Amino acid sequence: MSRKLAQDGNSPDPSARFAWLRDFLPEDIPNARVMAFNHNTGWETNALSKSLSHYGDDLLRALQRVRQTDEEKSRPIIFIGHSFGGLVIKQALVTASGSRADGFYRTVTKNTQGFIFLGTPHKGARLTVIGKVMSLFGHWKGSSTSLLELIDSKSCINQELHKSFMRLLIEGCVAQNTVCVFETVKESLFGFPITHVVDESSAAIDGSERIGFEKPHRELQRFDSRQDENYQDILVYIRKWVEHSEEKVLAGRTEMTKEQQDCLQSLAFPEMNLRGNEIKEEASQTCEWLLKHEYFTDWLRQDQALLWIKGKPGAGKSTLLKYALREGKSQASREKLVVASFFFHGRGAPIQKTAIGLFRSLLHQILGQMPELLFDFTSIWKKRCETEGRPGERWEWHETELREFLEDAIPRLSKPYSIRIYVDALDECGQEVARDLIFHFQHLISKVPAEAKTSLKLCFSCRHYPIKDYGLTICVEDENNQDIRRYVRHEIKTGFSDPVQAEELETQIVQKASGIFQWVVLVVSIVLTTHSQGKNFKFIRKKLQEIPPELESLYEEILKGIDNKDLPQSLQLMQWICFAFTPLSLDELRFAMAVDADSPYTSLRELYERSTDYAETSEQMEMKVKHLSRGLVEVKEHQQRRVPQFIHQSVKDYLMQSGLQKLDSSSKYSVTGSAHFRLSRSCVRYLKMEEVIDYEYGKEEERQNVEHQLPFIRYATREWLLHAEKVEAEGICQNDLLVLFQWPTSEILDCWTRYDRKLISLYYCPRHYEDSTLLHIAAAHGLFSVVVAIIASEGTFDINSRDKEGRTPLSWAAGQGHETIVTLLVKQKGIDVNSEDLHGDTPLVWAAEEGREAVVKLLMRHKNVEVNSRNKYGRSPLSYAAEGGYEAVVKLSIEREDVEVDSRDEDGRSPLSYTAQAGQETVVKLLIEREDVEVDSRDVGGQSSLSWAAKWGNTAIVKLLIEREDVEVDSRDRDGRSPLSLAAEYGELEVVKLLVDREDVDTFSKDNNGQTPQDWAARYGRKKVVQLLESYKSTE
């Protein structure tokens, strides 16, 4: 609060060269907004006739302009005022606490954390008499005594204000969080020291901290440098209050705005915490060695950011990392520490083993603990919602944008916060993804400032992965011998009363374990089970000696115990758990296994009545799972669903490598192909069940109950095609699908498409419309063998048949990029290569829009293909390829003499216009280099390619265009708006900077409605753009 701040930078006084609020404080307090409220309270010249209450209202309005969102309103405030500015602050706070104060005013008083008053005349000033005399001589220059009267020691207004403010301090704000600075050097007049303007008795408030500066009154707010002792004195208090405020924010960080809650929800997914919760707690007195390990303590204390917890499969890495995580969280409750974690899960849902799952989960946790980041991220989320719609329906977060946000944000906040990130089972996301993640996290580490290197800590657990080690590495199997011994001793004692026998078994197990905890758990279970069967010690000793020491060999030995009659169903169980795209619940699995690929049943009723393998309840199915897997599958609770899964990732690894082949040595196909064939056929046979076909949708409650009545319907509907795609990729012929779907009849297919539309998300792609034939489906999903079988079949069918959207099989194949199917279809007699759907899109348009280079090339070679076809919106294949940024497809098009490169659609837009909007820089360069392209063409709304690029913030393209002589940089559209006006409205700061620096751009031009670019920016809350344009206005 100062009327001199704006002039200080131009003052001849060396001590005034720096405005400390601008030059020093932002660097010392990086996580705060520093704002100045400049007010004209001069009494000597150009004085205003305004009351103190008016100045207080001005301050509150200024605050309201910069604290508009709920998040901004909740931010803590520290007020700093010099001289009369301190009175303005007091007046604003008293007004804001009044009975008539609105909701915003109350947030000001609620969130005020402290005050610093620099020479504020709380009880009046001593120069008021001299000032009045001087003002009489200067009256003709506009001086006024009204402000001098206000700060007179006898002023009733000032006295009442002070009383009200002191009540406010006592009732709400803390008086101890008030610092009052007073001058110890007298003010001079004509070179003679006269008196203190505001002495200590007036400048200090009861209960406040008092500091005397060896300066006269006017110099109290000026500091020579960041090392200035007076500045450092003030900084101590500001830092203390900021840290206290951050602690309060962290303590109350669950109190988020509705927008912030919705933003965080867009990152969340149901399986986010599932794997971490599933990992069992460590056994008693185990894992404690980790906290004392040399590398672990070095990791915490030194500037080494990365710690690896490595080990063989089953060594106990996940349990150990979960233990470290829990210790970290216990520290976070006492320190300013942000902790986040992610547990990759190779047996879980797809998102649990991908990088996007990792970044969504980490950001969800970190943003919930770091309000500064949440505010920034919510702005990004809000902008996307405004332009694209609801997340999860119209758009999803992309890995790259989340990773880049994290890489940019964490280094910025690594000074005030310490951050620890724990990631388990990195190997379960796949080698390529793991390598990329390590690269990105190393990049993140490199961006942390040198002075904050100890604040970011990353801990990864994984197998002895073929990735070059960076950082410190703890090898679990080299360290966990005592943990294994403690566990074995505790478990064996529960079954063996003879201490000698127990000790012998303990010694044998520990010696053979080689640090593999999972092996120990299985072997101890085998020993105790054998003992409970009444076997004597000699038998148990012999059995223990026969158990192989390798984990994989132990799994093989366990599966050898499966009875021959159970082998088919054991294999089926293992295939479902290994290859299902999403983990099945017990209810889903009992139908999946009952309706096998070669199931003879045509109805569920028949299945219930005749099948001897069908599990009638989930409880029965759970017992069946344990029996068929010999204990290698367990059932876990997940979102009120009981889901079977392998007891350890190493079980799945063993089965995939060799176990399934040993269970099914007779199959002529690959393990993967055989499994997906079986699973896809189970799904199709379920869809063929009479009850499924006859089920009729009607009332809303029936739709909600369909999955209760038909537990396997969602999985069968959604995934049979994905399994069929895998089968095709394995080279297995699938002409049996014609029989299963009773081609060329459509009853079963119509039944499936009905469920597909009702049960699966509207945005599940590709959509399957009514009137789709099996040929449509096969063409869309790349089932080449099915397409061949249909074409070769004796049934009559229309090669150009259309679904409800008017799309043909060729249209689907072209859009999905299935080159071999397109090649086959275009050779068929009577094929319409230019068939148009309801929107007028041809197969070539679909291929171009999706960037299918090979298909576009193939279709363009066909003599009958119309390369310049237009849909109902007047758009060409090139228009869509350009918008999508498909450089290869664009080149194919523009290299042909018969392609109209500068075509116009119904809105008068060219391919260049669309690619400029989409930000496709490479394609823009291709097009603007051509002589047959009018670079500065206007659409029906009068907007140029530059207008579209500016509006969408495509800075690189704006640069390309404004450097050309044939582009009118300050053009006007039909509403009189310029590219600058559009960029300002959308808050595209970098584009605005480019444009306002040009001499041929009128920065303050008005459109047809009299609005300037600054008006548009202000209307939509683009604060940085407003500030930039305001600075240009002041310059002019």
Secondary structure, DSSP 8 states (H G I E B T S, - for coil): --SSHHHHTT-SSGGGS--HHHHTHHHHSTTS----------SSSS-----HHHHHHHHHHHHHHH--SHHHHTS-EEEEEETHHHHHHHHHHHHHTSTT--HHHHHHHHHEEEEEEES--TT--S-HHHHHHHHHHTGGGT--SHHHHHTSTT-HHHHHHHHHHHHHHHHTS-GGGEEEEEE-S-EEETTEEEE-SS-HHHH--TTSEEEEESS-GGGTT--SSTT-HHHHHHHHHHHHHHHHHHHHHHHTTT---HHHHHHHHHH--TTTTHHHHHS----TT-STHHHH-HHHHHHHHSS--EEEEE-STTSSHHHHHHHHHHHHHHHHTTSSEEEEEEE--TTS-GGGGSHHHHHHHHHHHHHHH-HHHHHHHHHHHHHHHHHH-SBTTTB---HHHHHHHHHHHHHHTTTT-EEEEEEE-GGGG-HHHHHHHHHHHHHHHHTS-GGGGGGEEEEEEESS-SS---SEEEEGGGT-HHHHHHHHHHHHHHH---HHHHHHHHHHHHHHHTT-HHHHHHHHHHHHHHHHTT--HHHHHHHHHHS-SSHHHHHHHHHHTS-GGGHHHHHHHHHHHHH-SS---HHHHHHHHHS-TT---SSHHHHHHH-SS---SHHHHHHHHHHHHTTSEEEEEETTEEEEEESSHHHHHHIIIIIHHHHTTT-SS-HHHHHHHHHHHHHHHHHTSHHHHH----SHHHHHHHHHHSTTHHHHHHHHHHHHHHHHHTT---THHHHHTTTT--HHHHHHHHHHHHHS-TT-SS---TT--HHHHHHHTT-HHHHHHHHHSSS---TT---TT---HHHHHHHHT-HHHHHHHHTSTT--TT---TT---HHHHHHHTT-HHHHHHHHHSTT--TT---TT---HHHHHHHHT-HHHHHHHHTSTTS-TT---TTS--HHHHHHHHT-HHHHHHHHT-TTS-TT---TTS--HHHHHHHTT-HHHHHHHHTSTTS-TT---TTS--HHHHHHHTT-HHHHHHHHTSTTS-TT---TTS--HHHHHHHTT-HHHHHHHHHHHHH-
